Amino acid sequence: MLTERPDWHGKVLRLAIFATCFARTVPTCAQVLHASGPLPSFEVISVRPSLPGEGSSRTVRPDRFEVKAATLNELITYAYGIVFDRQLSGSSGWMGTEKFTIEAKPDDVEAAALNRLSHNDRDEQMRLMVQSLLAERFGLSVSFETKELPVYALVVAKGGLKCARDSSPPAISDSSRPRFAWSAAPPPPPPPPGYVPPTPDEARSLAQQPLHFRTRGWPFWLVVTMLSHQPELGGRPVVDKTGLDGSYDCEASWSRDGADGPGQSFFTAIQEQMGLKLEPEKGNVETVVVDHADRPSEN
């Protein structure tokens, strides 16, 4: 676990952006969602500029897609499964600043069909429907380019892995692995017995203390995903080249960059305490290029 965060379920493992690439099966890192045929579409769509002070939110259900106070860049990120900023280029200034509220519904037959799909298949279908919405209401057209961009390769360090193989019942199954970015995150493992979230004052103090990370019962893909979201990586994707699978009991503590507290840096702690190493390198990353977009048409 990461003991620095005050909200266990909301912040300890915020994995909605699945930025990890698996070298064993994915030749190009951070691939995006392409339509393989005609795009499915919503029956009813409402698009309007967000009201001043309107809070952002997102609801994705088989019978409804609703976002509040979202920019077009955020909508594109969702629709195409983009996992980090450098995967999107060509957008105009207004696309990252002006916010929109959207309500969209499929017809009853489509909603029933979506409800019968697995979570990941339904998630993919909803993203394709949002691609259709963006083309229809924002005039969005995009192209795809594979670029060589900075990534981190996760490898086993020279001293060997220091995480023990874990035979305890898994806290999260492999079937919970999200397929695309901005998916509903798999639930984190439960907090330890007696865990009490810190008060705001305690949270501020904890922010200066070393983070403590324990992964008992986690599948290794979830360990890699957590590591890939640490701010020390600067948003680079992580390519898993360890060849490890199954569950491992890993533990490490480190201090955030700029924190006054004691402790090793993130990169040192991962290597010396977990036996893993993050090596900077270049990797092929599929990107989305905005060729054209307009402010949305009126309802």
RABEL-V862463 format. One record per run of one state. SS is the DSSP state (hx for helix, st for strand, lp for the rest). FROM is the first residue (numbers start at 1). LEN is the number of residues. If there is no record, write none. Layout:
ss:SS from:FROM len:LEN
ss:SS from:FROM len:LEN
This chain:
ss:lp from:1 len:7
ss:hx from:8 len:5
ss:lp from:13 len:7
ss:st from:20 len:3
ss:lp from:23 len:6
ss:st from:29 len:1
ss:lp from:30 len:14
ss:st from:44 len:6
ss:lp from:50 len:7
ss:st from:57 len:5
ss:lp from:62 len:2
ss:st from:64 len:8
ss:hx from:72 len:9
ss:lp from:81 len:4
ss:hx from:85 len:3
ss:st from:88 len:2
ss:lp from:90 len:3
ss:hx from:93 len:4
ss:lp from:97 len:2
ss:st from:99 len:7
ss:lp from:106 len:2
ss:hx from:108 len:8
ss:lp from:116 len:3
ss:hx from:119 len:20
ss:lp from:139 len:2
ss:st from:141 len:16
ss:lp from:157 len:7
ss:st from:164 len:2
ss:lp from:166 len:8
ss:hx from:174 len:3
ss:lp from:177 len:23
ss:hx from:200 len:7
ss:lp from:207 len:4
ss:st from:211 len:4
ss:lp from:215 len:4
ss:st from:219 len:1
ss:hx from:220 len:9
ss:lp from:229 len:2
ss:hx from:231 len:3
ss:lp from:234 len:4
ss:st from:238 len:3
ss:lp from:241 len:6
ss:st from:247 len:3
ss:lp from:250 len:1
ss:st from:251 len:4
ss:lp from:255 len:11
ss:hx from:266 len:9
ss:lp from:275 len:1
ss:st from:276 len:17
ss:lp from:293 len:7
